[in-house]
């Protein structure tokens, strides 16, 4: 499923609430293994988990999401992001996960914010305009203004 470039609605698949950032990726709060078949049926080809295990009591384990993703034929990548911030290896891993996907990707964390931020950093690292990334995130309900210095630094570092 590709989202129209101007589509910034919130979509629901199973219990997952997805916010498209651009036609190739949506971000979401925590998903459950039960959401994965609906995501696959909706056309997603990959899931990127940006949430560390045991961040919050009762959250589904990453392995449970991975098993459900593999059973549904979706690629799965874990790039856990703590509140300590982002590293260049995490940005590079997100770039690789996005590049490897042959269709729409769903990235999730607790609220979707870290996933959105990591997406923006990965796209800035590949040369996308920071203003355009900030605008896309804002249209989806995420504020990247505080991340702007990091976006500029990553863009200059390549």
C-alpha positions as CSV (number, residue, x, y, z in Angstrom):
1,X,0.0,0.0,0.0
2,X,1.4,3.3,-1.0
3,X,0.0,6.4,0.6
4,X,-0.8,9.4,-1.5
5,X,1.8,12.1,-1.0
6,X,-0.7,14.5,0.5
7,X,-2.4,11.9,2.8
8,X,-1.7,12.7,6.5
9,X,-4.7,11.0,8.1
10,X,-4.4,8.5,10.8
11,X,-5.0,4.9,9.7
12,X,-6.1,2.0,11.9
13,X,-5.1,-1.6,11.2
14,X,-6.1,-3.9,14.0
15,X,-5.4,-1.9,17.1
16,X,-2.4,-0.1,15.5
17,X,-2.9,3.6,14.7
18,X,-0.6,4.6,11.8
19,X,0.6,8.0,10.7
20,X,2.0,8.2,7.2
21,X,5.1,10.4,6.9
22,X,5.5,9.9,3.1
23,X,4.3,7.4,0.6
24,X,6.8,4.7,1.8
25,X,6.6,4.8,5.6
26,X,4.2,5.2,8.5
27,X,5.0,5.4,12.1
28,X,2.9,4.2,15.0
29,X,2.7,3.7,18.8
30,X,3.4,0.2,20.1
31,X,1.8,-2.5,18.0
32,X,0.9,-6.0,19.1
33,X,1.6,-9.4,17.4
34,X,-2.2,-9.5,16.6
35,X,-1.9,-6.3,14.5
36,X,0.7,-7.8,12.1
37,X,-1.6,-9.8,9.9
38,X,-3.7,-6.7,9.2
39,X,-0.6,-4.7,8.5
40,X,0.5,-7.3,6.0
41,X,-3.0,-7.4,4.4
42,X,-2.8,-3.6,4.1
43,X,0.4,-3.9,2.0
44,X,3.2,-3.3,4.5
45,X,6.3,-5.2,3.7
46,X,8.5,-4.4,6.7
47,X,8.3,-3.5,10.3
48,X,11.0,-1.5,12.1
49,X,10.9,-1.8,15.9
50,X,12.4,1.3,17.6
51,X,11.3,0.3,21.1
52,X,13.6,-1.4,23.6
53,X,12.2,-4.5,25.3
54,X,11.1,-4.0,28.9
55,X,10.7,-0.2,28.5
56,X,7.3,-0.5,30.0
57,X,5.6,-3.3,32.0
58,X,3.3,-5.3,29.8
59,X,4.6,-4.2,26.4
60,X,4.9,-7.0,23.8
61,X,8.4,-8.3,23.4
62,X,10.2,-7.5,20.2
63,X,10.6,-11.2,19.5
64,X,6.9,-11.7,19.6
65,X,6.5,-9.0,16.9
66,X,9.4,-10.5,14.9
67,X,7.8,-13.9,15.0
68,X,4.4,-12.5,13.8
69,X,6.1,-10.5,11.1
70,X,8.0,-13.4,9.8
71,X,4.9,-15.6,9.8
72,X,3.1,-12.9,7.8
73,X,6.0,-12.6,5.3
74,X,7.1,-9.2,6.5
75,X,10.8,-8.2,7.0
76,X,11.6,-7.2,10.6
77,X,14.4,-5.0,11.9
78,X,15.0,-4.0,15.5
79,X,16.7,-0.7,16.1
80,X,15.9,0.1,19.7
81,X,16.2,3.7,20.6
82,X,16.3,4.8,24.3
83,X,15.6,8.2,25.5
84,X,19.4,8.8,25.6
85,X,19.3,9.8,21.9
86,X,20.4,8.6,18.5
87,X,23.7,7.2,17.3
88,X,25.1,7.1,13.8
89,X,24.9,3.3,13.7
90,X,21.2,3.6,14.4
91,X,20.7,6.2,11.7
92,X,22.6,3.9,9.3
93,X,20.6,0.9,10.3
94,X,17.4,2.8,9.6
95,X,18.7,3.9,6.2
96,X,19.5,0.3,5.4
97,X,16.1,-1.0,6.5
98,X,14.3,1.6,4.4
99,X,16.5,0.9,1.4
100,X,15.9,-2.8,1.7
101,X,12.1,-2.6,1.8
102,X,10.3,-3.1,-1.5
103,X,7.2,-1.4,-0.4
104,X,5.7,0.5,2.6
105,X,7.4,0.2,6.0
106,X,5.8,0.6,9.5
107,X,8.2,1.9,12.2
108,X,7.0,1.9,15.8
109,X,8.0,2.8,19.3
110,X,6.0,3.8,22.4
111,X,4.4,6.9,20.7
112,X,5.8,7.0,17.2
113,X,8.0,10.0,18.0
114,X,11.4,8.2,18.2
115,X,10.4,6.3,14.9
116,X,9.6,9.6,13.2
117,X,12.8,11.2,14.5
118,X,15.0,8.3,13.3
119,X,13.3,8.3,9.9
120,X,14.0,12.0,9.6
121,X,17.7,11.5,10.6
122,X,18.0,8.7,8.1
123,X,16.5,10.7,5.3
124,X,18.6,13.8,6.2
125,X,21.7,11.5,6.1
126,X,20.9,10.5,2.5
127,X,20.5,14.2,1.5
128,X,16.8,15.0,2.0
129,X,16.0,18.6,2.8
130,X,15.6,19.2,6.6
131,X,12.8,21.8,6.0
132,X,10.9,19.3,3.9
133,X,11.4,16.5,6.5
134,X,10.2,18.8,9.3
135,X,7.1,19.8,7.3
136,X,6.2,16.2,6.6
137,X,6.6,15.2,10.2
138,X,4.5,18.2,11.3
139,X,1.7,17.2,8.9
140,X,1.7,13.8,10.6
141,X,1.6,15.4,14.0
142,X,5.2,15.3,15.0
143,X,7.4,18.3,15.9
144,X,11.0,18.0,14.7
145,X,12.0,21.6,15.6
146,X,14.1,20.4,18.5
147,X,15.8,17.8,16.3
148,X,16.7,20.4,13.7
149,X,20.4,20.9,14.7
150,X,20.9,17.1,14.6
151,X,19.2,16.9,11.1
152,X,21.5,19.6,9.9
153,X,24.6,17.9,11.4
154,X,23.7,14.5,9.9
155,X,23.0,16.1,6.5
156,X,26.4,17.7,6.5
157,X,28.1,14.5,7.6
158,X,26.4,12.5,4.8
